[in-house]
Amino acid sequence: MTEIRWRKSSYSNVNGECVEVATTLDAIRDSKDQDGATLAVDVSTFVRAVQQGRFDR
């Protein structure tokens, strides 16, 4: 089984509270709960949603 490597957003706050994306771009997790659940994503759909600003607040 291959170990998944995770990348935290450069927009993460000082406490590191943010989402992390697998380097394979097919999974997302909460950086505060690294042993918790992960969300499987379709790469092209996820990237398109980010580009469209659908996750901006």
PyMOL Python script that loads the backbone (N, CA, C, O; Angstrom):
from pymol import cmd

cmd.read_pdbstr("""\
ATOM      1  N   MET A   1       0.843  -1.180   0.000  1.00  0.00           N
ATOM      2  CA  MET A   1       0.000   0.000   0.000  1.00  0.00           C
ATOM      3  C   MET A   1       0.888   1.244   0.000  1.00  0.00           C
ATOM      4  O   MET A   1       1.812   1.349   0.807  1.00  0.00           O
ATOM      5  N   THR A   2       0.614   2.173  -0.891  1.00  0.00           N
ATOM      6  CA  THR A   2       1.389   3.394  -1.013  1.00  0.00           C
ATOM      7  C   THR A   2       0.924   4.428   0.005  1.00  0.00           C
ATOM      8  O   THR A   2      -0.274   4.652   0.179  1.00  0.00           O
ATOM      9  N   GLU A   3       1.877   5.048   0.667  1.00  0.00           N
ATOM     10  CA  GLU A   3       1.552   6.096   1.636  1.00  0.00           C
ATOM     11  C   GLU A   3       1.126   7.360   0.893  1.00  0.00           C
ATOM     12  O   GLU A   3       1.785   7.787  -0.056  1.00  0.00           O
ATOM     13  N   ILE A   4       0.036   7.943   1.328  1.00  0.00           N
ATOM     14  CA  ILE A   4      -0.451   9.181   0.722  1.00  0.00           C
ATOM     15  C   ILE A   4       0.310  10.346   1.330  1.00  0.00           C
ATOM     16  O   ILE A   4       0.440  10.432   2.551  1.00  0.00           O
ATOM     17  N   ARG A   5       0.810  11.233   0.501  1.00  0.00           N
ATOM     18  CA  ARG A   5       1.460  12.447   0.980  1.00  0.00           C
ATOM     19  C   ARG A   5       0.477  13.598   0.840  1.00  0.00           C
ATOM     20  O   ARG A   5      -0.270  13.676  -0.135  1.00  0.00           O
ATOM     21  N   TRP A   6       0.484  14.483   1.816  1.00  0.00           N
ATOM     22  CA  TRP A   6      -0.480  15.570   1.882  1.00  0.00           C
ATOM     23  C   TRP A   6       0.203  16.923   1.771  1.00  0.00           C
ATOM     24  O   TRP A   6       1.349  17.101   2.185  1.00  0.00           O
ATOM     25  N   ARG A   7      -0.529  17.871   1.201  1.00  0.00           N
ATOM     26  CA  ARG A   7      -0.024  19.225   1.022  1.00  0.00           C
ATOM     27  C   ARG A   7      -1.023  20.205   1.606  1.00  0.00           C
ATOM     28  O   ARG A   7      -2.213  20.141   1.297  1.00  0.00           O
ATOM     29  N   LYS A   8      -0.555  21.099   2.437  1.00  0.00           N
ATOM     30  CA  LYS A   8      -1.412  22.103   3.056  1.00  0.00           C
ATOM     31  C   LYS A   8      -1.396  23.373   2.216  1.00  0.00           C
ATOM     32  O   LYS A   8      -0.379  23.712   1.610  1.00  0.00           O
ATOM     33  N   SER A   9      -2.502  24.059   2.185  1.00  0.00           N
ATOM     34  CA  SER A   9      -2.616  25.291   1.433  1.00  0.00           C
ATOM     35  C   SER A   9      -1.664  26.363   1.954  1.00  0.00           C
ATOM     36  O   SER A   9      -1.430  26.462   3.159  1.00  0.00           O
ATOM     37  N   SER A  10      -1.123  27.155   1.050  1.00  0.00           N
ATOM     38  CA  SER A  10      -0.278  28.282   1.464  1.00  0.00           C
ATOM     39  C   SER A  10      -1.114  29.364   2.133  1.00  0.00           C
ATOM     40  O   SER A  10      -0.564  30.281   2.742  1.00  0.00           O
ATOM     41  N   TYR A  11      -2.427  29.268   2.029  1.00  0.00           N
ATOM     42  CA  TYR A  11      -3.335  30.223   2.671  1.00  0.00           C
ATOM     43  C   TYR A  11      -3.715  29.777   4.085  1.00  0.00           C
ATOM     44  O   TYR A  11      -4.517  30.436   4.746  1.00  0.00           O
ATOM     45  N   SER A  12      -3.155  28.684   4.543  1.00  0.00           N
ATOM     46  CA  SER A  12      -3.447  28.163   5.871  1.00  0.00           C
ATOM     47  C   SER A  12      -3.091  29.206   6.918  1.00  0.00           C
ATOM     48  O   SER A  12      -2.124  29.949   6.756  1.00  0.00           O
ATOM     49  N   ASN A  13      -3.883  29.262   8.007  1.00  0.00           N
ATOM     50  CA  ASN A  13      -3.596  30.264   9.040  1.00  0.00           C
ATOM     51  C   ASN A  13      -2.439  29.828   9.923  1.00  0.00           C
ATOM     52  O   ASN A  13      -1.883  28.745   9.736  1.00  0.00           O
ATOM     53  N   VAL A  14      -2.075  30.664  10.882  1.00  0.00           N
ATOM     54  CA  VAL A  14      -0.922  30.416  11.745  1.00  0.00           C
ATOM     55  C   VAL A  14      -1.027  29.074  12.472  1.00  0.00           C
ATOM     56  O   VAL A  14      -0.018  28.391  12.646  1.00  0.00           O
ATOM     57  N   ASN A  15      -2.232  28.689  12.898  1.00  0.00           N
ATOM     58  CA  ASN A  15      -2.435  27.429  13.603  1.00  0.00           C
ATOM     59  C   ASN A  15      -2.440  26.230  12.662  1.00  0.00           C
ATOM     60  O   ASN A  15      -2.519  25.090  13.118  1.00  0.00           O
ATOM     61  N   GLY A  16      -2.358  26.470  11.364  1.00  0.00           N
ATOM     62  CA  GLY A  16      -2.344  25.381  10.408  1.00  0.00           C
ATOM     63  C   GLY A  16      -3.710  24.791  10.130  1.00  0.00           C
ATOM     64  O   GLY A  16      -3.822  23.703   9.564  1.00  0.00           O
ATOM     65  N   GLU A  17      -4.750  25.508  10.529  1.00  0.00           N
ATOM     66  CA  GLU A  17      -6.107  24.989  10.329  1.00  0.00           C
ATOM     67  C   GLU A  17      -6.558  25.258   8.897  1.00  0.00           C
ATOM     68  O   GLU A  17      -6.818  26.394   8.501  1.00  0.00           O
ATOM     69  N   CYS A  18      -6.637  24.199   8.161  1.00  0.00           N
ATOM     70  CA  CYS A  18      -6.974  24.314   6.749  1.00  0.00           C
ATOM     71  C   CYS A  18      -7.296  22.919   6.224  1.00  0.00           C
ATOM     72  O   CYS A  18      -7.237  21.936   6.963  1.00  0.00           O
ATOM     73  N   VAL A  19      -7.629  22.849   4.973  1.00  0.00           N
ATOM     74  CA  VAL A  19      -7.756  21.536   4.347  1.00  0.00           C
ATOM     75  C   VAL A  19      -6.422  21.181   3.725  1.00  0.00           C
ATOM     76  O   VAL A  19      -5.622  22.055   3.392  1.00  0.00           O
ATOM     77  N   GLU A  20      -6.191  19.887   3.572  1.00  0.00           N
ATOM     78  CA  GLU A  20      -4.993  19.398   2.905  1.00  0.00           C
ATOM     79  C   GLU A  20      -5.423  18.575   1.703  1.00  0.00           C
ATOM     80  O   GLU A  20      -6.454  17.903   1.731  1.00  0.00           O
ATOM     81  N   VAL A  21      -4.630  18.633   0.661  1.00  0.00           N
ATOM     82  CA  VAL A  21      -4.915  17.898  -0.564  1.00  0.00           C
ATOM     83  C   VAL A  21      -3.815  16.861  -0.765  1.00  0.00           C
ATOM     84  O   VAL A  21      -2.631  17.158  -0.611  1.00  0.00           O
ATOM     85  N   ALA A  22      -4.219  15.649  -1.108  1.00  0.00           N
ATOM     86  CA  ALA A  22      -3.230  14.609  -1.409  1.00  0.00           C
ATOM     87  C   ALA A  22      -2.424  15.044  -2.626  1.00  0.00           C
ATOM     88  O   ALA A  22      -2.959  15.676  -3.538  1.00  0.00           O
ATOM     89  N   THR A  23      -1.149  14.709  -2.640  1.00  0.00           N
ATOM     90  CA  THR A  23      -0.312  15.103  -3.777  1.00  0.00           C
ATOM     91  C   THR A  23      -0.795  14.471  -5.082  1.00  0.00           C
ATOM     92  O   THR A  23      -0.429  14.925  -6.166  1.00  0.00           O
ATOM     93  N   THR A  24      -1.610  13.431  -4.979  1.00  0.00           N
ATOM     94  CA  THR A  24      -2.200  12.808  -6.171  1.00  0.00           C
ATOM     95  C   THR A  24      -3.453  13.556  -6.625  1.00  0.00           C
ATOM     96  O   THR A  24      -4.027  13.235  -7.665  1.00  0.00           O
ATOM     97  N   LEU A  25      -3.878  14.553  -5.844  1.00  0.00           N
ATOM     98  CA  LEU A  25      -5.037  15.421  -6.117  1.00  0.00           C
ATOM     99  C   LEU A  25      -6.363  14.671  -6.167  1.00  0.00           C
ATOM    100  O   LEU A  25      -7.313  15.140  -6.794  1.00  0.00           O
ATOM    101  N   ASP A  26      -6.441  13.514  -5.516  1.00  0.00           N
ATOM    102  CA  ASP A  26      -7.702  12.779  -5.563  1.00  0.00           C
ATOM    103  C   ASP A  26      -8.341  12.598  -4.184  1.00  0.00           C
ATOM    104  O   ASP A  26      -9.305  11.847  -4.036  1.00  0.00           O
ATOM    105  N   ALA A  27      -7.796  13.293  -3.173  1.00  0.00           N
ATOM    106  CA  ALA A  27      -8.352  13.202  -1.824  1.00  0.00           C
ATOM    107  C   ALA A  27      -8.097  14.500  -1.059  1.00  0.00           C
ATOM    108  O   ALA A  27      -7.088  15.175  -1.265  1.00  0.00           O
ATOM    109  N   ILE A  28      -9.032  14.830  -0.177  1.00  0.00           N
ATOM    110  CA  ILE A  28      -8.946  16.029   0.655  1.00  0.00           C
ATOM    111  C   ILE A  28      -9.225  15.612   2.088  1.00  0.00           C
ATOM    112  O   ILE A  28     -10.026  14.710   2.330  1.00  0.00           O
ATOM    113  N   ARG A  29      -8.561  16.272   3.049  1.00  0.00           N
ATOM    114  CA  ARG A  29      -8.835  15.995   4.457  1.00  0.00           C
ATOM    115  C   ARG A  29      -8.714  17.276   5.274  1.00  0.00           C
ATOM    116  O   ARG A  29      -8.150  18.270   4.817  1.00  0.00           O
ATOM    117  N   ASP A  30      -9.250  17.235   6.481  1.00  0.00           N
ATOM    118  CA  ASP A  30      -9.173  18.338   7.427  1.00  0.00           C
ATOM    119  C   ASP A  30      -7.817  18.269   8.118  1.00  0.00           C
ATOM    120  O   ASP A  30      -7.478  17.240   8.703  1.00  0.00           O
ATOM    121  N   SER A  31      -7.044  19.337   8.063  1.00  0.00           N
ATOM    122  CA  SER A  31      -5.707  19.308   8.652  1.00  0.00           C
ATOM    123  C   SER A  31      -5.733  19.176  10.172  1.00  0.00           C
ATOM    124  O   SER A  31      -4.739  18.755  10.765  1.00  0.00           O
ATOM    125  N   LYS A  32      -6.843  19.525  10.811  1.00  0.00           N
ATOM    126  CA  LYS A  32      -6.959  19.395  12.268  1.00  0.00           C
ATOM    127  C   LYS A  32      -7.227  17.955  12.686  1.00  0.00           C
ATOM    128  O   LYS A  32      -6.995  17.593  13.839  1.00  0.00           O
ATOM    129  N   ASP A  33      -7.711  17.133  11.766  1.00  0.00           N
ATOM    130  CA  ASP A  33      -8.060  15.740  12.075  1.00  0.00           C
ATOM    131  C   ASP A  33      -7.411  14.827  11.038  1.00  0.00           C
ATOM    132  O   ASP A  33      -8.092  14.228  10.205  1.00  0.00           O
ATOM    133  N   GLN A  34      -6.102  14.733  11.102  1.00  0.00           N
ATOM    134  CA  GLN A  34      -5.357  13.995  10.082  1.00  0.00           C
ATOM    135  C   GLN A  34      -5.639  12.504  10.061  1.00  0.00           C
ATOM    136  O   GLN A  34      -5.377  11.836   9.061  1.00  0.00           O
ATOM    137  N   ASP A  35      -6.172  11.974  11.159  1.00  0.00           N
ATOM    138  CA  ASP A  35      -6.530  10.554  11.179  1.00  0.00           C
ATOM    139  C   ASP A  35      -7.999  10.328  10.849  1.00  0.00           C
ATOM    140  O   ASP A  35      -8.480   9.196  10.846  1.00  0.00           O
ATOM    141  N   GLY A  36      -8.698  11.414  10.573  1.00  0.00           N
ATOM    142  CA  GLY A  36     -10.124  11.327  10.282  1.00  0.00           C
ATOM    143  C   GLY A  36     -10.391  10.925   8.841  1.00  0.00           C
ATOM    144  O   GLY A  36      -9.506  10.454   8.127  1.00  0.00           O
ATOM    145  N   ALA A  37     -11.604  11.121   8.450  1.00  0.00           N
ATOM    146  CA  ALA A  37     -12.053  10.741   7.112  1.00  0.00           C
ATOM    147  C   ALA A  37     -11.409  11.607   6.032  1.00  0.00           C
ATOM    148  O   ALA A  37     -11.009  12.744   6.279  1.00  0.00           O
ATOM    149  N   THR A  38     -11.322  11.048   4.848  1.00  0.00           N
ATOM    150  CA  THR A  38     -10.873  11.801   3.681  1.00  0.00           C
ATOM    151  C   THR A  38     -12.007  11.835   2.670  1.00  0.00           C
ATOM    152  O   THR A  38     -12.874  10.960   2.659  1.00  0.00           O
ATOM    153  N   LEU A  39     -11.991  12.828   1.844  1.00  0.00           N
ATOM    154  CA  LEU A  39     -13.008  12.990   0.814  1.00  0.00           C
ATOM    155  C   LEU A  39     -12.368  12.699  -0.532  1.00  0.00           C
ATOM    156  O   LEU A  39     -11.420  13.375  -0.930  1.00  0.00           O
ATOM    157  N   ALA A  40     -12.875  11.703  -1.229  1.00  0.00           N
ATOM    158  CA  ALA A  40     -12.377  11.393  -2.573  1.00  0.00           C
ATOM    159  C   ALA A  40     -12.980  12.395  -3.548  1.00  0.00           C
ATOM    160  O   ALA A  40     -14.174  12.690  -3.486  1.00  0.00           O
ATOM    161  N   VAL A  41     -12.153  12.917  -4.445  1.00  0.00           N
ATOM    162  CA  VAL A  41     -12.618  13.929  -5.392  1.00  0.00           C
ATOM    163  C   VAL A  41     -12.205  13.572  -6.815  1.00  0.00           C
ATOM    164  O   VAL A  41     -11.219  12.872  -7.040  1.00  0.00           O
ATOM    165  N   ASP A  42     -12.979  14.068  -7.757  1.00  0.00           N
ATOM    166  CA  ASP A  42     -12.622  13.984  -9.169  1.00  0.00           C
ATOM    167  C   ASP A  42     -11.739  15.189  -9.470  1.00  0.00           C
ATOM    168  O   ASP A  42     -12.187  16.325  -9.314  1.00  0.00           O
ATOM    169  N   VAL A  43     -10.517  14.975  -9.890  1.00  0.00           N
ATOM    170  CA  VAL A  43      -9.533  16.042 -10.033  1.00  0.00           C
ATOM    171  C   VAL A  43     -10.022  17.177 -10.925  1.00  0.00           C
ATOM    172  O   VAL A  43      -9.982  18.338 -10.517  1.00  0.00           O
ATOM    173  N   SER A  44     -10.473  16.871 -12.110  1.00  0.00           N
ATOM    174  CA  SER A  44     -10.859  17.941 -13.038  1.00  0.00           C
ATOM    175  C   SER A  44     -12.038  18.750 -12.514  1.00  0.00           C
ATOM    176  O   SER A  44     -12.065  19.970 -12.674  1.00  0.00           O
ATOM    177  N   THR A  45     -12.996  18.104 -11.901  1.00  0.00           N
ATOM    178  CA  THR A  45     -14.146  18.812 -11.337  1.00  0.00           C
ATOM    179  C   THR A  45     -13.725  19.690 -10.162  1.00  0.00           C
ATOM    180  O   THR A  45     -14.179  20.828 -10.039  1.00  0.00           O
ATOM    181  N   PHE A  46     -12.858  19.161  -9.301  1.00  0.00           N
ATOM    182  CA  PHE A  46     -12.379  19.917  -8.152  1.00  0.00           C
ATOM    183  C   PHE A  46     -11.591  21.156  -8.596  1.00  0.00           C
ATOM    184  O   PHE A  46     -11.827  22.252  -8.088  1.00  0.00           O
ATOM    185  N   VAL A  47     -10.661  20.986  -9.537  1.00  0.00           N
ATOM    186  CA  VAL A  47      -9.855  22.117 -10.008  1.00  0.00           C
ATOM    187  C   VAL A  47     -10.753  23.171 -10.653  1.00  0.00           C
ATOM    188  O   VAL A  47     -10.557  24.366 -10.429  1.00  0.00           O
ATOM    189  N   ARG A  48     -11.715  22.755 -11.434  1.00  0.00           N
ATOM    190  CA  ARG A  48     -12.631  23.691 -12.069  1.00  0.00           C
ATOM    191  C   ARG A  48     -13.420  24.478 -11.020  1.00  0.00           C
ATOM    192  O   ARG A  48     -13.605  25.686 -11.170  1.00  0.00           O
ATOM    193  N   ALA A  49     -13.884  23.816  -9.968  1.00  0.00           N
ATOM    194  CA  ALA A  49     -14.631  24.485  -8.902  1.00  0.00           C
ATOM    195  C   ALA A  49     -13.751  25.506  -8.170  1.00  0.00           C
ATOM    196  O   ALA A  49     -14.213  26.596  -7.833  1.00  0.00           O
ATOM    197  N   VAL A  50     -12.493  25.153  -7.926  1.00  0.00           N
ATOM    198  CA  VAL A  50     -11.571  26.090  -7.275  1.00  0.00           C
ATOM    199  C   VAL A  50     -11.349  27.299  -8.173  1.00  0.00           C
ATOM    200  O   VAL A  50     -11.389  28.435  -7.699  1.00  0.00           O
ATOM    201  N   GLN A  51     -11.120  27.074  -9.449  1.00  0.00           N
ATOM    202  CA  GLN A  51     -10.894  28.166 -10.388  1.00  0.00           C
ATOM    203  C   GLN A  51     -12.112  29.090 -10.491  1.00  0.00           C
ATOM    204  O   GLN A  51     -11.965  30.295 -10.699  1.00  0.00           O
ATOM    205  N   GLN A  52     -13.291  28.535 -10.348  1.00  0.00           N
ATOM    206  CA  GLN A  52     -14.515  29.325 -10.414  1.00  0.00           C
ATOM    207  C   GLN A  52     -14.816  30.056  -9.097  1.00  0.00           C
ATOM    208  O   GLN A  52     -15.768  30.833  -9.022  1.00  0.00           O
ATOM    209  N   GLY A  53     -14.004  29.806  -8.060  1.00  0.00           N
ATOM    210  CA  GLY A  53     -14.188  30.477  -6.788  1.00  0.00           C
ATOM    211  C   GLY A  53     -15.306  29.901  -5.935  1.00  0.00           C
ATOM    212  O   GLY A  53     -15.810  30.575  -5.037  1.00  0.00           O
ATOM    213  N   ARG A  54     -15.697  28.671  -6.204  1.00  0.00           N
ATOM    214  CA  ARG A  54     -16.821  28.076  -5.474  1.00  0.00           C
ATOM    215  C   ARG A  54     -16.518  27.818  -4.017  1.00  0.00           C
ATOM    216  O   ARG A  54     -17.443  27.598  -3.236  1.00  0.00           O
ATOM    217  N   PHE A  55     -15.235  27.836  -3.614  1.00  0.00           N
ATOM    218  CA  PHE A  55     -14.871  27.599  -2.221  1.00  0.00           C
ATOM    219  C   PHE A  55     -14.440  28.891  -1.511  1.00  0.00           C
ATOM    220  O   PHE A  55     -14.069  28.864  -0.338  1.00  0.00           O
ATOM    221  N   ASP A  56     -14.493  29.999  -2.217  1.00  0.00           N
ATOM    222  CA  ASP A  56     -14.120  31.282  -1.616  1.00  0.00           C
ATOM    223  C   ASP A  56     -15.184  31.725  -0.620  1.00  0.00           C
ATOM    224  O   ASP A  56     -16.376  31.482  -0.808  1.00  0.00           O
ATOM    225  N   ARG A  57     -14.734  32.370   0.426  1.00  0.00           N
ATOM    226  CA  ARG A  57     -15.693  32.921   1.405  1.00  0.00           C
ATOM    227  C   ARG A  57     -15.426  34.371   1.614  1.00  0.00           C
ATOM    228  O   ARG A  57     -16.119  35.020   2.397  1.00  0.00           O
TER     229      ARG A  57
END
""", "prot")
cmd.dss("prot")
cmd.show_as("cartoon", "prot")
cmd.util.cbc("prot")
cmd.orient("prot")
